[in-house]
Amino acid sequence: MAYDLEGRLRCFALGDIFQLLSFSGQTGTLTLSQGWNSRTITFEKGRISYIAAATRLPTVLELLARAGRLDEEQVQEITRLQKAGYTGPLEDLLLDSAWVTKQDLERCRAQQLEETIYTLFLWRNCHFTFSSGVVNKEGGIAVDLASERLIIEGTRRVDEWIRISPVVPSVRVIFRLLDREVPPDLDHQDRQVLSLVDGERDVAAVAVAAGLTQFETARSFYRLAQAGLVKAVPPDKVQIIELFNFLIESIYLKLVMYGKARIAVEFEKQLNAFATDHGLKVRMRGGKVIMSDLDLLIETTALIDLYKLFIAVENNKFSRMFEPEIVRGLVEGLYLHVDAHYRGMMRMYEFYQIEGLLTG
């Protein structure tokens, strides 16, 4: 297929691509791919109007539920109204209900932009294409953004991540409390983050609980660490590998039980191909893990990100292939039958995301 623009981000900065498409008033779709991870960004007359990904993007309702701003009953009521024919903006429906505030919705939008756009500024050696006139608006979220703001904010975040990375190298790092007196003048946001430190949740999970972006939360952890109030501890590599191996074997088995043996075989092939493409040792044969990543020389935080990416890509694919009952059954049943510790890990690393709003 011939593209109107094609290259790698090692030769061009993302901001340069955004500027070119924005200032020339382009309409079309920009696709960025880094391994199995990808984003499609739709431009209309130079403005970004839609963003989609290989993984399933969190909705406003999901973000509000995860942050504790909506309970399950409220989510179901909003969903019922939408199914009954409400076609107005979701934000208006939420505000009219008085269950959330404008600030809550602004936080959700910031979280969505972080996951879909701002993280792209950290991608390296990424392949990109642009197809003029192609407007892709499926499987993602609608936005209305000017590139200038994104370029300035994205560049600022890269500089900030470089500064804090010696203390917070990844959002998969877990912190524990140190026995120090909390200063009375501690910033409100830092105090909120500190109250959520339990030695089990990583930076990303604390961000969800606090209703903050991962970037805001990482900066808080940096300040708290500098103040001697918290200390980073590495996640348990053995437990991460055990959980991932259990998940992929269980998904294979459930696919077979649902009468989807052909798709189970394809799932196994996808796992092996993903592992090969990303330098992992894990392999499956006949639905069983025959090799693991236990002796692979890789940072545990990087391993978590790869495992999460594979599960998210496959879950997104399943959500388009199967009816909701099967989609929920593939992972929700696993979630409900593992012990509390692994259940917490599944929540934290979002391996359960396939079934939507499972928050308990």
C-alpha positions in Angstrom: 0.0 0.0 0.0 1.3 3.4 -0.9 1.3 6.1 1.8 1.4 9.8 1.5 4.0 10.0 4.3 6.1 7.2 5.8 9.2 6.9 8.1 10.6 6.2 11.5 10.5 8.5 14.6 14.3 8.0 15.0 14.6 10.2 12.0 11.8 12.6 12.8 10.4 13.8 16.1 6.7 13.2 16.8 6.2 17.0 17.2 7.6 17.5 13.7 5.0 15.2 12.2 2.1 16.8 14.2 3.3 20.3 13.1 3.5 19.3 9.4 0.0 17.8 9.4 -1.5 20.5 11.5 0.0 23.6 9.8 -0.8 22.2 6.3 -4.5 21.6 7.3 -4.4 17.9 6.5 -7.3 15.4 6.7 -6.3 11.8 7.1 -5.0 9.2 9.5 -1.6 8.9 11.1 -0.6 5.4 12.2 2.3 4.8 14.6 3.5 1.3 15.4 6.1 0.1 17.9 6.1 -3.6 18.0 2.6 -4.8 18.6 1.6 -1.6 20.1 0.0 1.0 17.8 -2.0 4.2 17.7 -4.1 5.7 14.9 -4.6 9.5 15.0 -7.2 11.0 12.7 -6.8 14.6 11.5 -9.5 16.8 10.1 -8.4 20.0 8.6 -5.3 20.0 10.7 -7.0 19.2 14.1 -6.9 15.9 15.8 -10.4 14.5 15.9 -10.1 10.8 16.8 -7.6 8.4 18.5 -7.7 4.6 18.4 -5.3 1.9 19.6 -4.4 -1.8 19.2 -5.5 -2.1 22.8 -8.9 -1.2 24.2 -8.9 2.4 25.5 -10.6 3.2 28.8 -13.9 5.0 28.6 -15.0 7.9 30.8 -17.4 5.6 32.7 -14.6 3.1 33.4 -12.2 5.8 34.6 -14.8 7.3 36.9 -15.6 3.8 38.3 -12.0 3.0 38.9 -11.4 6.3 40.7 -14.5 5.6 42.9 -16.5 8.5 41.5 -19.2 6.2 40.2 -20.4 2.9 41.8 -21.6 -0.1 39.8 -25.3 0.9 40.2 -24.7 4.4 38.9 -22.7 3.0 35.9 -25.6 0.6 35.1 -28.1 3.4 35.3 -26.1 5.5 32.8 -25.7 2.5 30.5 -29.4 1.8 30.7 -30.3 5.4 29.7 -27.9 5.2 26.8 -29.5 1.9 25.6 -33.0 3.4 26.1 -32.2 6.0 23.4 -30.3 8.9 25.0 -28.0 10.2 22.3 -26.7 13.5 23.9 -23.2 14.0 25.1 -22.2 11.6 27.9 -20.6 14.5 29.8 -24.0 16.3 30.0 -25.7 13.2 31.2 -23.2 12.7 34.0 -23.3 16.3 35.1 -27.1 16.4 35.0 -27.1 13.4 37.3 -25.0 15.4 39.8 -22.9 12.3 40.4 -19.7 13.8 39.1 -18.3 17.3 38.7 -16.6 19.1 35.8 -13.3 18.6 37.5 -13.9 14.8 37.5 -14.6 14.9 33.8 -11.5 17.0 33.2 -9.4 14.5 35.0 -10.8 11.7 32.9 -10.0 13.6 29.7 -6.5 14.2 31.0 -6.1 10.5 31.7 -7.3 9.5 28.3 -5.0 12.0 26.6 -2.1 10.7 28.6 -2.7 7.1 27.6 -3.4 7.8 24.0 -1.2 10.8 23.0 1.4 11.9 25.6 3.0 8.5 26.0 3.7 8.5 22.3 6.4 11.2 22.9 8.4 8.5 24.8 8.3 6.0 21.9 11.6 5.4 20.1 12.3 3.8 16.8 8.7 3.9 15.9 7.3 3.4 12.4 4.7 5.9 11.1 2.5 6.3 8.1 0.0 8.9 7.0 -2.9 8.3 4.6 -4.4 11.5 3.2 -8.2 11.6 3.0 -8.7 8.5 5.2 -10.8 9.2 8.2 -10.8 6.4 10.7 -13.3 6.6 13.6 -13.6 3.1 15.0 -12.7 1.5 18.3 -11.3 4.7 20.0 -12.3 8.0 21.4 -13.4 11.3 19.8 -11.3 14.4 20.6 -10.9 18.0 19.4 -7.3 19.0 19.8 -4.8 21.5 18.3 -1.3 20.1 17.7 0.4 23.1 19.2 -0.8 22.3 22.7 0.1 18.6 22.4 3.7 19.4 21.1 4.4 21.8 24.0 3.0 19.5 26.7 4.4 16.3 25.2 7.9 17.8 25.0 7.6 19.2 28.5 6.7 15.7 29.8 9.6 14.0 28.1 12.0 16.5 29.8 10.3 15.9 33.2 10.4 12.1 32.8 14.1 12.3 32.2 14.5 14.3 35.4 12.5 12.0 37.7 13.4 8.7 36.1 16.3 7.9 38.4 13.8 7.8 41.3 10.6 6.7 39.3 12.0 4.7 36.4 8.6 3.2 35.5 4.9 3.5 36.5 5.2 -0.2 37.4 7.4 0.6 40.4 5.9 0.0 43.8 6.7 2.2 46.7 6.5 1.6 50.5 6.2 4.0 53.3 9.3 5.0 55.4 9.0 5.7 59.1 9.3 9.5 58.8 7.1 12.3 60.1 4.9 13.9 57.4 5.7 17.6 57.1 2.7 19.8 57.9 3.1 21.8 54.7 3.1 18.8 52.4 1.3 19.5 49.1 -2.4 18.4 49.1 -1.8 16.1 46.0 1.3 14.6 47.5 -0.5 14.0 50.7 -3.3 12.2 48.8 -0.8 10.0 47.0 1.0 9.3 50.2 -2.3 8.1 51.8 -2.6 5.5 49.0 0.8 3.9 49.4 0.4 0.4 50.7 3.5 -1.5 49.4 1.3 -3.4 46.9 0.0 -0.8 44.3 2.4 0.5 41.7 2.4 4.1 40.5 -0.2 3.4 37.8 -2.6 1.8 40.3 -2.2 4.7 42.7 -2.9 7.1 39.9 -6.2 5.3 39.2 -7.2 5.3 42.8 -6.4 9.0 43.2 -8.1 10.0 39.9 -4.8 11.5 38.7 -2.7 11.0 35.6 0.3 8.7 35.8 2.5 11.7 35.1 1.1 13.7 38.0 1.4 10.7 40.3 5.0 9.9 39.3 5.9 13.5 40.0 4.3 13.2 43.5 6.3 10.0 44.2 9.5 11.8 43.1 8.8 14.6 45.6 7.8 12.1 48.3 11.0 10.1 47.8 13.1 13.2 47.8 11.5 14.1 51.1 12.4 10.7 52.5 8.8 9.6 53.0 8.7 6.6 50.5 11.1 4.2 48.9 10.8 2.2 45.7 10.7 -1.6 45.9 10.9 -3.8 42.8 7.9 -5.9 41.8 8.1 -9.7 42.3 9.3 -11.1 39.0 8.4 -14.7 39.9 4.8 -13.8 40.8 4.4 -11.7 37.7 5.5 -14.7 35.5 3.4 -17.2 37.4 0.3 -15.0 37.0 0.9 -14.4 33.3 1.5 -18.1 32.6 -1.7 -19.0 34.5 -3.7 -16.4 32.5 -2.6 -17.6 29.1 -3.1 -21.3 29.9 -6.5 -20.5 31.3 -7.6 -18.4 28.3 -6.5 -21.2 26.0 -8.5 -23.8 28.0 -11.6 -21.6 28.2 -11.5 -21.0 24.4 -11.5 -24.7 23.9 -14.4 -25.2 26.4 -16.4 -22.5 24.5 -16.0 -24.6 21.3 -13.4 -22.1 19.9 -10.5 -24.6 19.5 -9.3 -23.0 16.3 -9.1 -19.6 17.9 -7.3 -21.2 20.9 -4.7 -22.5 18.6 -4.4 -19.1 17.0 -4.1 -17.5 20.4 -1.2 -19.9 21.1 0.5 -18.9 17.8 0.0 -15.2 18.6 1.6 -15.7 22.0 4.7 -17.4 20.5 4.9 -14.8 17.7 4.6 -11.9 20.3 7.3 -13.5 22.4 9.7 -13.9 19.4 9.1 -10.3 18.3 9.8 -8.8 21.7 12.7 -11.0 22.8 10.8 -13.1 25.4 11.5 -16.7 26.1 7.9 -17.7 27.1 6.4 -20.3 24.7 3.2 -22.4 24.6 2.6 -25.8 23.0 -0.8 -27.6 23.2 -2.1 -25.0 25.6 0.7 -25.4 28.1 3.6 -23.1 28.9 6.7 -25.0 28.0 9.2 -22.2 28.5 9.1 -19.2 30.8 10.9 -15.9 31.2 12.2 -16.7 34.6 15.9 -16.5 33.6 15.4 -13.8 31.0 17.6 -10.8 31.7 14.9 -8.0 31.6 13.7 -5.5 34.1 10.6 -6.7 35.8 8.8 -3.4 35.0 9.5 -3.9 31.3 8.3 -7.5 31.5 5.0 -6.3 33.0 4.5 -3.8 30.2 5.0 -6.5 27.6 2.7 -8.9 29.3 0.1 -6.2 29.7 0.4 -5.3 26.1 -0.1 -8.9 24.9 -3.2 -9.4 27.1 -4.7 -6.0 26.1 -4.2 -6.7 22.3 -5.8 -10.1 22.6 -8.6 -8.9 24.8 -9.4 -6.1 22.3 -9.5 -8.7 19.5 -11.8 -11.0 21.5 -14.2 -8.1 22.3 -14.7 -7.7 18.5 -15.0 -11.5 17.8 -17.3 -12.8 20.6 -20.6 -12.0 22.2 -20.2 -10.2 25.6 -21.0 -13.4 27.7 -18.0 -15.2 26.2 -15.8 -12.1 26.5 -16.6 -11.7 30.2 -16.1 -15.4 30.8 -12.6 -15.6 29.4 -11.1 -13.5 32.2 -13.8 -12.7 34.7 -14.1 -16.3 35.8 -10.3 -16.4 36.3 -10.4 -13.2 38.3 -13.1 -14.5 40.6 -11.3 -17.8 41.4 -7.7 -16.7 42.1 -6.6 -15.8 45.6 -6.9 -12.2 46.8 -3.2 -11.4 46.1 -3.3 -12.4 42.4 -6.7 -10.8 42.1 -5.1 -7.6 43.2 -2.3 -8.0 40.6 -4.9 -8.6 37.9 -6.6 -5.4 38.8 -3.4 -3.4 39.1 -1.9 -4.6 35.8 -5.4 -4.4 34.1 -5.4 -8.0 32.9 -9.1 -8.0 33.8 -9.9 -5.1 31.5 -11.6 -7.3 28.9 -14.8 -7.6 31.0 -15.2 -3.8 31.3 -16.2 -2.4 34.7 -15.2 -5.2 37.0 -14.0 -3.2 40.0 -14.6 -5.4 43.0 
